[in-house]
């Protein structure tokens, strides 16, 4: 069975977003209505930022996302329980 990527243009409130910030990487949390809060910034490696993102998302039972293009996001890992 092949898994398909999940994309969205509207991130759910409380989810986490991997954020490239030029030469470094950061983690943001979605506040809703298109606003985000920086959780961490300045990770020199994507692996380090990704590890922090997954840890935070798992502990909060939220989902982890990354940008997939202008106005689009791709699900990295789902921790939120299905309705």
Biopython code that builds the backbone (N, CA, C, O; Angstrom):
import numpy as np
from Bio.PDB.StructureBuilder import StructureBuilder

atoms = [
    (1, "UNK", "N", (0.845, -1.169, 0.000)),
    (1, "UNK", "CA", (0.000, 0.000, 0.000)),
    (1, "UNK", "C", (0.897, 1.241, 0.000)),
    (1, "UNK", "O", (1.861, 1.324, 0.761)),
    (2, "UNK", "N", (0.570, 2.189, -0.853)),
    (2, "UNK", "CA", (1.347, 3.411, -0.976)),
    (2, "UNK", "C", (0.666, 4.556, -0.223)),
    (2, "UNK", "O", (-0.536, 4.778, -0.369)),
    (3, "UNK", "N", (1.435, 5.269, 0.573)),
    (3, "UNK", "CA", (0.897, 6.430, 1.285)),
    (3, "UNK", "C", (0.965, 7.646, 0.400)),
    (3, "UNK", "O", (1.947, 7.861, -0.309)),
    (4, "UNK", "N", (-0.079, 8.437, 0.445)),
    (4, "UNK", "CA", (-0.096, 9.689, -0.314)),
    (4, "UNK", "C", (0.165, 10.846, 0.632)),
    (4, "UNK", "O", (-0.243, 10.839, 1.794)),
    (5, "UNK", "N", (0.861, 11.843, 0.094)),
    (5, "UNK", "CA", (1.108, 13.050, 0.885)),
    (5, "UNK", "C", (-0.197, 13.795, 1.105)),
    (5, "UNK", "O", (-1.090, 13.784, 0.258)),
    (6, "UNK", "N", (-0.289, 14.446, 2.267)),
    (6, "UNK", "CA", (-1.461, 15.249, 2.611)),
    (6, "UNK", "C", (-1.038, 16.709, 2.571)),
    (6, "UNK", "O", (-0.045, 17.093, 3.188)),
    (7, "UNK", "N", (-1.796, 17.519, 1.841)),
    (7, "UNK", "CA", (-1.517, 18.944, 1.700)),
    (7, "UNK", "C", (-2.702, 19.754, 2.202)),
    (7, "UNK", "O", (-3.840, 19.284, 2.190)),
    (8, "UNK", "N", (-2.422, 20.983, 2.647)),
    (8, "UNK", "CA", (-3.481, 21.911, 3.037)),
    (8, "UNK", "C", (-2.994, 23.338, 2.803)),
    (8, "UNK", "O", (-1.795, 23.602, 2.719)),
    (9, "UNK", "N", (-3.949, 24.238, 2.703)),
    (9, "UNK", "CA", (-3.623, 25.659, 2.608)),
    (9, "UNK", "C", (-3.950, 26.363, 3.919)),
    (9, "UNK", "O", (-3.553, 27.510, 4.125)),
    (10, "UNK", "N", (-4.672, 25.683, 4.806)),
    (10, "UNK", "CA", (-5.114, 26.265, 6.077)),
    (10, "UNK", "C", (-4.701, 25.350, 7.220)),
    (10, "UNK", "O", (-5.324, 24.312, 7.444)),
    (11, "UNK", "N", (-3.653, 25.732, 7.944)),
    (11, "UNK", "CA", (-3.159, 24.899, 9.039)),
    (11, "UNK", "C", (-4.079, 24.985, 10.250)),
    (11, "UNK", "O", (-4.533, 26.073, 10.605)),
    (12, "UNK", "N", (-4.359, 23.847, 10.888)),
    (12, "UNK", "CA", (-5.196, 23.849, 12.093)),
    (12, "UNK", "C", (-4.500, 24.534, 13.271)),
    (12, "UNK", "O", (-3.279, 24.461, 13.411)),
    (13, "UNK", "N", (-5.273, 25.182, 14.094)),
    (13, "UNK", "CA", (-4.765, 25.858, 15.291)),
    (13, "UNK", "C", (-4.068, 24.840, 16.197)),
    (13, "UNK", "O", (-4.594, 23.754, 16.443)),
    (14, "UNK", "N", (-2.886, 25.201, 16.690)),
    (14, "UNK", "CA", (-2.146, 24.350, 17.609)),
    (14, "UNK", "C", (-1.131, 23.442, 16.937)),
    (14, "UNK", "O", (-0.315, 22.829, 17.625)),
    (15, "UNK", "N", (-1.156, 23.339, 15.618)),
    (15, "UNK", "CA", (-0.191, 22.501, 14.917)),
    (15, "UNK", "C", (1.149, 23.216, 14.803)),
    (15, "UNK", "O", (1.241, 24.426, 15.013)),
    (16, "UNK", "N", (2.184, 22.453, 14.468)),
    (16, "UNK", "CA", (3.541, 22.979, 14.386)),
    (16, "UNK", "C", (4.015, 23.000, 12.934)),
    (16, "UNK", "O", (3.618, 22.162, 12.124)),
    (17, "UNK", "N", (4.869, 23.971, 12.623)),
    (17, "UNK", "CA", (5.335, 24.199, 11.263)),
    (17, "UNK", "C", (6.852, 24.328, 11.251)),
    (17, "UNK", "O", (7.420, 25.125, 11.997)),
    (18, "UNK", "N", (7.507, 23.536, 10.397)),
    (18, "UNK", "CA", (8.940, 23.668, 10.170)),
    (18, "UNK", "C", (9.139, 24.863, 9.251)),
    (18, "UNK", "O", (8.507, 24.954, 8.199)),
    (19, "UNK", "N", (10.012, 25.774, 9.644)),
    (19, "UNK", "CA", (10.119, 27.032, 8.927)),
    (19, "UNK", "C", (11.558, 27.333, 8.523)),
    (19, "UNK", "O", (12.406, 27.558, 9.386)),
    (20, "UNK", "N", (11.845, 27.340, 7.208)),
    (20, "UNK", "CA", (13.175, 27.779, 6.786)),
    (20, "UNK", "C", (13.279, 29.290, 6.956)),
    (20, "UNK", "O", (12.392, 30.033, 6.535)),
    (21, "UNK", "N", (14.368, 29.739, 7.576)),
    (21, "UNK", "CA", (14.525, 31.176, 7.833)),
    (21, "UNK", "C", (15.819, 31.683, 7.214)),
    (21, "UNK", "O", (16.654, 32.271, 7.903)),
    (22, "UNK", "N", (15.986, 31.456, 5.917)),
    (22, "UNK", "CA", (17.225, 31.876, 5.253)),
    (22, "UNK", "C", (18.271, 30.792, 5.392)),
    (22, "UNK", "O", (18.150, 29.732, 4.777)),
    (23, "UNK", "N", (19.299, 31.040, 6.194)),
    (23, "UNK", "CA", (20.364, 30.055, 6.381)),
    (23, "UNK", "C", (20.077, 29.080, 7.514)),
    (23, "UNK", "O", (20.795, 28.093, 7.673)),
    (24, "UNK", "N", (19.053, 29.338, 8.292)),
    (24, "UNK", "CA", (18.749, 28.488, 9.443)),
    (24, "UNK", "C", (17.314, 27.965, 9.352)),
    (24, "UNK", "O", (16.582, 28.273, 8.412)),
    (25, "UNK", "N", (16.938, 27.178, 10.339)),
    (25, "UNK", "CA", (15.605, 26.591, 10.405)),
    (25, "UNK", "C", (14.946, 26.969, 11.723)),
    (25, "UNK", "O", (15.628, 27.208, 12.720)),
    (26, "UNK", "N", (13.624, 27.023, 11.725)),
    (26, "UNK", "CA", (12.887, 27.341, 12.930)),
    (26, "UNK", "C", (11.646, 26.481, 13.062)),
    (26, "UNK", "O", (11.268, 25.761, 12.138)),
    (27, "UNK", "N", (11.021, 26.566, 14.220)),
    (27, "UNK", "CA", (9.765, 25.871, 14.507)),
    (27, "UNK", "C", (8.750, 26.925, 14.925)),
    (27, "UNK", "O", (9.032, 27.771, 15.774)),
    (28, "UNK", "N", (7.579, 26.866, 14.328)),
    (28, "UNK", "CA", (6.500, 27.795, 14.658)),
    (28, "UNK", "C", (5.259, 27.021, 15.067)),
    (28, "UNK", "O", (5.067, 25.874, 14.665)),
    (29, "UNK", "N", (4.412, 27.667, 15.876)),
    (29, "UNK", "CA", (3.127, 27.078, 16.270)),
    (29, "UNK", "C", (2.009, 27.941, 15.706)),
    (29, "UNK", "O", (2.053, 29.168, 15.794)),
    (30, "UNK", "N", (1.015, 27.294, 15.128)),
    (30, "UNK", "CA", (-0.091, 27.997, 14.483)),
    (30, "UNK", "C", (-1.073, 28.478, 15.556)),
    (30, "UNK", "O", (-1.561, 27.689, 16.364)),
    (31, "UNK", "N", (-1.354, 29.792, 15.550)),
    (31, "UNK", "CA", (-2.306, 30.378, 16.501)),
    (31, "UNK", "C", (-3.711, 30.465, 15.933)),
    (31, "UNK", "O", (-4.664, 30.686, 16.680)),
    (32, "UNK", "N", (-3.855, 30.299, 14.653)),
    (32, "UNK", "CA", (-5.160, 30.428, 13.999)),
    (32, "UNK", "C", (-5.247, 31.737, 13.243)),
    (32, "UNK", "O", (-4.451, 32.647, 13.473)),
    (33, "UNK", "N", (-6.208, 31.836, 12.345)),
    (33, "UNK", "CA", (-6.420, 33.027, 11.523)),
    (33, "UNK", "C", (-5.164, 33.461, 10.769)),
    (33, "UNK", "O", (-4.966, 34.651, 10.526)),
    (34, "UNK", "N", (-4.315, 32.499, 10.399)),
    (34, "UNK", "CA", (-3.124, 32.816, 9.624)),
    (34, "UNK", "C", (-1.947, 33.314, 10.428)),
    (34, "UNK", "O", (-0.917, 33.655, 9.846)),
    (35, "UNK", "N", (-2.057, 33.372, 11.755)),
    (35, "UNK", "CA", (-0.943, 33.853, 12.565)),
    (35, "UNK", "C", (-0.173, 32.673, 13.169)),
    (35, "UNK", "O", (-0.738, 31.610, 13.429)),
    (36, "UNK", "N", (1.123, 32.888, 13.383)),
    (36, "UNK", "CA", (1.987, 31.872, 13.975)),
    (36, "UNK", "C", (2.841, 32.497, 15.069)),
    (36, "UNK", "O", (3.039, 33.712, 15.106)),
    (37, "UNK", "N", (3.344, 31.644, 15.962)),
    (37, "UNK", "CA", (4.223, 32.081, 17.034)),
    (37, "UNK", "C", (5.545, 31.333, 16.883)),
    (37, "UNK", "O", (5.546, 30.108, 16.763)),
    (38, "UNK", "N", (6.667, 32.046, 16.886)),
    (38, "UNK", "CA", (7.975, 31.396, 16.802)),
    (38, "UNK", "C", (8.258, 30.664, 18.110)),
    (38, "UNK", "O", (8.187, 31.248, 19.191)),
    (39, "UNK", "N", (8.576, 29.389, 17.996)),
    (39, "UNK", "CA", (8.936, 28.574, 19.161)),
    (39, "UNK", "C", (10.454, 28.519, 19.284)),
    (39, "UNK", "O", (11.011, 28.717, 20.364)),
    (40, "UNK", "N", (11.109, 28.249, 18.171)),
    (40, "UNK", "CA", (12.568, 28.262, 18.147)),
    (40, "UNK", "C", (13.033, 28.739, 16.783)),
    (40, "UNK", "O", (12.325, 28.594, 15.786)),
    (41, "UNK", "N", (14.219, 29.304, 16.751)),
    (41, "UNK", "CA", (14.788, 29.791, 15.493)),
    (41, "UNK", "C", (16.297, 29.659, 15.574)),
    (41, "UNK", "O", (16.873, 29.633, 16.662)),
    (42, "UNK", "N", (16.924, 29.578, 14.430)),
    (42, "UNK", "CA", (18.383, 29.582, 14.397)),
    (42, "UNK", "C", (19.033, 28.223, 14.375)),
    (42, "UNK", "O", (20.252, 28.136, 14.527)),
    (43, "UNK", "N", (18.269, 27.141, 14.190)),
    (43, "UNK", "CA", (18.894, 25.825, 14.084)),
    (43, "UNK", "C", (19.658, 25.766, 12.766)),
    (43, "UNK", "O", (19.098, 26.041, 11.705)),
    (44, "UNK", "N", (20.927, 25.409, 12.835)),
    (44, "UNK", "CA", (21.754, 25.386, 11.638)),
    (44, "UNK", "C", (21.451, 24.186, 10.750)),
    (44, "UNK", "O", (21.746, 24.204, 9.555)),
    (45, "UNK", "N", (20.871, 23.162, 11.322)),
    (45, "UNK", "CA", (20.579, 21.940, 10.589)),
    (45, "UNK", "C", (19.072, 21.682, 10.543)),
    (45, "UNK", "O", (18.367, 21.891, 11.530)),
    (46, "UNK", "N", (18.588, 21.226, 9.389)),
    (46, "UNK", "CA", (17.183, 20.862, 9.259)),
    (46, "UNK", "C", (16.863, 19.691, 10.184)),
    (46, "UNK", "O", (15.761, 19.620, 10.730)),
    (47, "UNK", "N", (17.814, 18.772, 10.367)),
    (47, "UNK", "CA", (17.599, 17.611, 11.228)),
    (47, "UNK", "C", (17.324, 18.018, 12.668)),
    (47, "UNK", "O", (16.463, 17.435, 13.327)),
    (48, "UNK", "N", (18.044, 19.009, 13.153)),
    (48, "UNK", "CA", (17.856, 19.475, 14.529)),
    (48, "UNK", "C", (16.482, 20.123, 14.683)),
    (48, "UNK", "O", (15.768, 19.843, 15.646)),
    (49, "UNK", "N", (16.112, 20.983, 13.742)),
    (49, "UNK", "CA", (14.799, 21.634, 13.791)),
    (49, "UNK", "C", (13.682, 20.610, 13.636)),
    (49, "UNK", "O", (12.648, 20.726, 14.294)),
    (50, "UNK", "N", (13.869, 19.619, 12.785)),
    (50, "UNK", "CA", (12.863, 18.581, 12.576)),
    (50, "UNK", "C", (12.671, 17.747, 13.839)),
    (50, "UNK", "O", (11.540, 17.401, 14.180)),
    (51, "UNK", "N", (13.742, 17.424, 14.530)),
    (51, "UNK", "CA", (13.646, 16.671, 15.778)),
    (51, "UNK", "C", (12.860, 17.458, 16.825)),
    (51, "UNK", "O", (12.023, 16.888, 17.525)),
    (52, "UNK", "N", (13.119, 18.752, 16.936)),
    (52, "UNK", "CA", (12.375, 19.600, 17.880)),
    (52, "UNK", "C", (10.908, 19.676, 17.485)),
    (52, "UNK", "O", (10.029, 19.574, 18.341)),
    (53, "UNK", "N", (10.635, 19.853, 16.194)),
    (53, "UNK", "CA", (9.268, 19.924, 15.681)),
    (53, "UNK", "C", (8.494, 18.657, 16.032)),
    (53, "UNK", "O", (7.381, 18.737, 16.553)),
    (54, "UNK", "N", (9.066, 17.496, 15.755)),
    (54, "UNK", "CA", (8.375, 16.235, 16.012)),
    (54, "UNK", "C", (8.164, 15.989, 17.500)),
    (54, "UNK", "O", (7.131, 15.454, 17.903)),
    (55, "UNK", "N", (9.134, 16.376, 18.312)),
    (55, "UNK", "CA", (9.001, 16.217, 19.758)),
    (55, "UNK", "C", (7.869, 17.079, 20.317)),
    (55, "UNK", "O", (7.062, 16.610, 21.120)),
    (56, "UNK", "N", (7.814, 18.334, 19.890)),
    (56, "UNK", "CA", (6.748, 19.235, 20.345)),
    (56, "UNK", "C", (5.378, 18.771, 19.869)),
    (56, "UNK", "O", (4.418, 18.771, 20.639)),
    (57, "UNK", "N", (5.285, 18.378, 18.613)),
    (57, "UNK", "CA", (4.004, 17.931, 18.063)),
    (57, "UNK", "C", (3.519, 16.673, 18.774)),
    (57, "UNK", "O", (2.331, 16.548, 19.072)),
    (58, "UNK", "N", (4.426, 15.747, 19.046)),
    (58, "UNK", "CA", (4.029, 14.518, 19.733)),
    (58, "UNK", "C", (3.560, 14.790, 21.155)),
    (58, "UNK", "O", (2.553, 14.231, 21.592)),
    (59, "UNK", "N", (4.274, 15.640, 21.879)),
    (59, "UNK", "CA", (3.897, 15.917, 23.265)),
    (59, "UNK", "C", (2.572, 16.668, 23.378)),
    (59, "UNK", "O", (1.856, 16.520, 24.369)),
    (60, "UNK", "N", (2.244, 17.473, 22.369)),
    (60, "UNK", "CA", (0.981, 18.226, 22.379)),
    (60, "UNK", "C", (-0.138, 17.526, 21.604)),
    (60, "UNK", "O", (-1.246, 18.053, 21.507)),
    (61, "UNK", "N", (0.146, 16.344, 21.054)),
    (61, "UNK", "CA", (-0.836, 15.615, 20.229)),
    (61, "UNK", "C", (-1.340, 16.496, 19.087)),
    (61, "UNK", "O", (-2.539, 16.558, 18.815)),
    (62, "UNK", "N", (-0.409, 17.169, 18.432)),
    (62, "UNK", "CA", (-0.707, 18.042, 17.290)),
    (62, "UNK", "C", (-0.012, 17.462, 16.063)),
    (62, "UNK", "O", (0.732, 16.488, 16.180)),
    (63, "UNK", "N", (-0.241, 18.039, 14.899)),
    (63, "UNK", "CA", (0.397, 17.571, 13.680)),
    (63, "UNK", "C", (1.602, 18.438, 13.340)),
    (63, "UNK", "O", (1.690, 19.591, 13.763)),
    (64, "UNK", "N", (2.535, 17.869, 12.568)),
    (64, "UNK", "CA", (3.746, 18.564, 12.145)),
    (64, "UNK", "C", (3.690, 18.777, 10.627)),
    (64, "UNK", "O", (3.418, 17.842, 9.875)),
    (65, "UNK", "N", (3.948, 20.015, 10.184)),
    (65, "UNK", "CA", (3.840, 20.401, 8.775)),
    (65, "UNK", "C", (5.116, 21.065, 8.306)),
    (65, "UNK", "O", (5.934, 21.515, 9.109)),
    (66, "UNK", "N", (5.279, 21.122, 6.966)),
    (66, "UNK", "CA", (6.364, 21.886, 6.362)),
    (66, "UNK", "C", (5.822, 22.596, 5.130)),
    (66, "UNK", "O", (4.857, 22.123, 4.530)),
    (67, "UNK", "N", (6.420, 23.723, 4.736)),
    (67, "UNK", "CA", (5.966, 24.420, 3.528)),
    (67, "UNK", "C", (6.163, 23.539, 2.299)),
    (67, "UNK", "O", (7.154, 22.818, 2.185)),
    (68, "UNK", "N", (5.196, 23.612, 1.378)),
    (68, "UNK", "CA", (5.273, 22.822, 0.150)),
    (68, "UNK", "C", (5.153, 23.703, -1.084)),
    (68, "UNK", "O", (4.997, 23.197, -2.195)),
    (69, "UNK", "N", (5.224, 24.995, -0.902)),
    (69, "UNK", "CA", (5.056, 25.937, -2.000)),
    (69, "UNK", "C", (4.278, 27.139, -1.508)),
    (69, "UNK", "O", (3.886, 27.177, -0.342)),
    (70, "UNK", "N", (4.049, 28.104, -2.347)),
    (70, "UNK", "CA", (3.317, 29.302, -1.926)),
    (70, "UNK", "C", (1.910, 28.965, -1.434)),
    (70, "UNK", "O", (1.066, 28.512, -2.207)),
    (71, "UNK", "N", (1.669, 29.189, -0.151)),
    (71, "UNK", "CA", (0.347, 28.991, 0.429)),
    (71, "UNK", "C", (-0.060, 27.541, 0.610)),
    (71, "UNK", "O", (-1.241, 27.257, 0.809)),
    (72, "UNK", "N", (0.892, 26.613, 0.544)),
    (72, "UNK", "CA", (0.584, 25.188, 0.677)),
    (72, "UNK", "C", (1.528, 24.540, 1.688)),
    (72, "UNK", "O", (2.704, 24.897, 1.767)),
    (73, "UNK", "N", (1.009, 23.589, 2.456)),
    (73, "UNK", "CA", (1.790, 22.905, 3.475)),
    (73, "UNK", "C", (1.597, 21.400, 3.349)),
    (73, "UNK", "O", (0.515, 20.926, 3.003)),
    (74, "UNK", "N", (2.680, 20.645, 3.638)),
    (74, "UNK", "CA", (2.641, 19.189, 3.552)),
    (74, "UNK", "C", (2.784, 18.593, 4.948)),
    (74, "UNK", "O", (3.635, 19.017, 5.730)),
    (75, "UNK", "N", (1.947, 17.609, 5.252)),
    (75, "UNK", "CA", (1.989, 16.940, 6.547)),
    (75, "UNK", "C", (3.247, 16.090, 6.645)),
    (75, "UNK", "O", (3.514, 15.262, 5.774)),
    (76, "UNK", "N", (4.022, 16.297, 7.711)),
    (76, "UNK", "CA", (5.206, 15.495, 7.963)),
    (76, "UNK", "C", (4.823, 14.291, 8.814)),
    (76, "UNK", "O", (5.166, 13.156, 8.485)),
    (77, "UNK", "N", (4.107, 14.547, 9.914)),
    (77, "UNK", "CA", (3.729, 13.470, 10.837)),
    (77, "UNK", "C", (2.437, 13.845, 11.547)),
    (77, "UNK", "O", (2.279, 14.972, 12.016)),
    (78, "UNK", "N", (1.509, 12.884, 11.621)),
    (78, "UNK", "CA", (0.237, 13.098, 12.288)),
    (78, "UNK", "C", (0.293, 12.504, 13.685)),
    (78, "UNK", "O", (0.563, 11.315, 13.851)),
    (79, "UNK", "N", (0.034, 13.344, 14.701)),
    (79, "UNK", "CA", (-0.074, 12.903, 16.078)),
    (79, "UNK", "C", (-1.485, 13.140, 16.606)),
    (79, "UNK", "O", (-1.870, 12.575, 17.629)),
    (80, "UNK", "N", (-2.250, 13.969, 15.914)),
    (80, "UNK", "CA", (-3.617, 14.276, 16.310)),
    (80, "UNK", "C", (-4.480, 13.035, 16.057)),
    (80, "UNK", "O", (-4.357, 12.385, 15.019)),
    (81, "UNK", "N", (-5.331, 12.724, 16.995)),
    (81, "UNK", "CA", (-6.205, 11.562, 16.796)),
    (81, "UNK", "C", (-7.282, 11.900, 15.763)),
    (81, "UNK", "O", (-7.746, 13.037, 15.679)),
    (82, "UNK", "N", (-7.662, 10.906, 14.992)),
    (82, "UNK", "CA", (-8.689, 11.105, 13.968)),
    (82, "UNK", "C", (-10.057, 11.256, 14.608)),
    (82, "UNK", "O", (-10.336, 10.628, 15.629)),
    (83, "UNK", "N", (-10.932, 12.101, 14.008)),
    (83, "UNK", "CA", (-12.264, 12.312, 14.596)),
    (83, "UNK", "C", (-13.134, 11.095, 14.481)),
    (83, "UNK", "O", (-14.281, 11.112, 14.926)),
]
sb = StructureBuilder()
sb.init_structure("model")
sb.init_model(0)
sb.init_chain("A")
sb.init_seg("    ")
for serial, (resi, resn, name, xyz) in enumerate(atoms, 1):
    if name == "N":
        sb.init_residue(resn, " ", resi, " ")
    sb.init_atom(name, np.array(xyz, "f"), 0.0, 1.0, " ", f" {name:<3s}", serial, name[0])
structure = sb.get_structure()
